[in-house]
Amino acid sequence: MSITRRTLVKGSMAAMAAGLMPLRLRAQTAQSAARTVRMATGNITIFDPYSTTAIPTMNHALAIYDMLFALDSQFAPQPQMVSKWSVSDDKKTYTFELRDGLAWHDGTHVTAADCVASIRRWLQLSGAQSVRERAKDISKKDENSFRITLNEPLGQLIDQLGNSQSPLFVMREQDADRPPSQPVTTHIGSGPFKFNERLFKPGSSLVYDRNEEYVPRREKADGLAGGKVAKVDRIICEIMKNAQTAAAALQAGEVDFLDSPPAEVLSMLENDPNLVVEDLHKSGDDYVLRMNCLQAPFSNAYARQAMLHLIDQEAFLNVMNRNPKYNHVVTSLFGTNTPYVNDVNTGWHKKGGDPEKAKQLFQKAGYAGEKLVILQPTDWAAVTNASQLLAATLRKIGINVELAPSDWAGLIARRDKRGRVEDGGWSMFITYSSDASFGRPSNSAWLALNGENGWYGWPTSDEYEALRAKWPDLETLEDRRAMARKMQQVYWDSVGQVFLGQINSLTARRKTLTGIIGAPALTPMWNMQKS
């Protein structure tokens, strides 16, 4: 076969094309990687933010749902789905109009009926108590507007609708038309990201794709408010139960972001030139002990007071986080960095605790050796350690205590049970919330003593609740601070929960990931981008 000039040219072009193809593919791969963010996250077993307070669930909800109002970085409520609203002269009727461009991920339009159903469902949460108690009617005016009518004025209504402790996520009417005890299992929202059902690997990874049809607000992103602009095409949340594994993955570039790295790896991450460790959430995590106040011995206030005297916060902080520079004692009901922190009725706090006083109070409560059960989450190392210390501390003063180990999902299932230990109930468990959540008495479940209408543990104090009911009508900071002191006086006599201390919640990211929005406890997925 002879080689002609045409054959030679064709062969050269083919060889050139073959040589260029890998370069093109590499460029496309690099571009795809730059448009994809990988985050190490905890597992999600319940996706409905009305049915659980788990942080991974809340981050999921922030991605796929939208809100009527949201708090900016100064904790002021700003409109999100709402374009404008008005208030009647008697301050009892609020009328809201939705902004243009709102659509569900299935292509249908968001309507006022969706908002009404979502508000009615939200009102069943303990964090919506002040609105629920004053709400007379929530109704649709037309397809694009709705009303909230009150029995009496509530000056903080807009603030309540935008609160981030019990968020009001707007769902489709057919999804919201059920009680919070029946979790929504669909993933159709109207937010800036879509949940990718096809790529979802339960227990392994979750995938979110940019919602190309989402119309963000024009304002700059600010806290949880403003324009929710998705600047990457895909976010992959890798479920990593082992924090050491997650830290190693971050260093290796297998993930771009890690929330709450354990203290033992912080120095290693801080010394990595490719990483940034920062206090993104700007609010420490306040760890608390919740007691089942419906069952003995904690149905008796003396037993709850015993726990207040027994706990040595420094000891608990040390087993949860061995880096003392990030640990802080909490003695005020209102956390450490809210405007209402005070020292009223805090004489119970002593370095090292007071075991003898605790023992006396248990005896005064009538404790006679009954078995107490501590729910212990085996997939949460810090709280597992704290639960073990709690059991050992109680045994030292003669309390019959047993640990009930399970993963967090199992703990969530069991804590729903309000009955006796003998019937599968529980006595105590440890959890946490951001310090900021202890500065909003009207909508924080942590600051309620409203019995079986409240959060897990169900503590009750009518005297305290009478004071808390006045909070929404207080107009000045001075008035609220004075009320906070009265509330704390009553609270520490009743003891709805016991603080174990505060740990600064840090995050770690690769330097190529920027634009992450800081918010107490939560990590919004919009605005972040990779270089």
C-alpha angles and dihedrals in degrees: 000000000000121000112233127195089251091053091048093051092046091049092049092050091049091050090048092050090048090051094048096048096076090049091052092047091048090052091050091048091050091048091049091050090051089053093050126075122196118203129186108228144165123261123275118215097160117041097186111098090201091059101048140022094214111140096227088055091050091050089050090052093049089056101049104026133056130215135224091230133002136192119253124216089281091053092249116140116247128185117260113163090010119087097187141344139191137203127218121241092256090052091235104103124059120188120198130193122200121232122244123267100039112145138159120243089254090062099255121125125259109243138192088253089063090052093048092051091047093050092049090051092046091052089067091066119097090235090063094055098118092052093043092053093053101034114111099172142352111198144160116253095186137327092291105033140047141182138229112203120194133202088221134005119283110192092191096053096115090046090052093049089055100040117132098208094069099015121203102225114185114231133177113281092246090053097043094047094094137070119269088249087071105064120219109243100190121087102211114130137146098240134117095273134049122217109239104224093180094059096039112122109189111231091006114058146345125208129207123189126201112264101232092192095055114116110207124206116262095238120099115263109267121171107313091332135076129045113352098208116178103214097178129057099225140017119198117197109203110204106225115173093181112073093201090056090049092051091050090049090052092052091047092052093244089123129025101208138035125185120210101359111199118263094245092065099039097093090049091051093044090055094050107103091210095057140070121208113196145158093248096162094053089210128085123231112253111209117211139185113227118201128199098248093183093069136053134300094021093046082078116075092218091064090050090048088051090061090050090057095039100056118095100198095194090056093049093046090051094056092045098044122009095196103090095194089073096046127092136177116238119207102153122081086226096060125239107291109033124105092252102057110134141159101233115140095357098128089114091075114100129160105255092017124249109270094175092054089048091052091052092050092050088053090048089053089057096250108172105179100288115162116259121202124213115199106226120195105213093193093058107070098191094051093041088057092046092049091053091049090048091054092048092048092051093047090055090065093045102264117149103230136167131191118228105202121200139131118277092264089057091048091052091052094050097044089065088071112095099183134095125301088248089060096050097277129130142230107207144002136175126231139144146225134192116277089240091065090067092063098065108069096174097059105021115103087201091067098048128103096182100129121223091000089063139070128298111308091037099218117187135209119153091188092056094044090053088059094044091051089064094056099087091058097051108109105188135055090234091055092049092048091051090050091048090059092052091047093049092051091058096038097057090051091053097033109206093181139352124235118230093188141271130280123193108245107225130185132206127207141168113259090241089068114078141159097052111161117230119223130154108280094335132096115203114206098214124092095027119121141174131227 
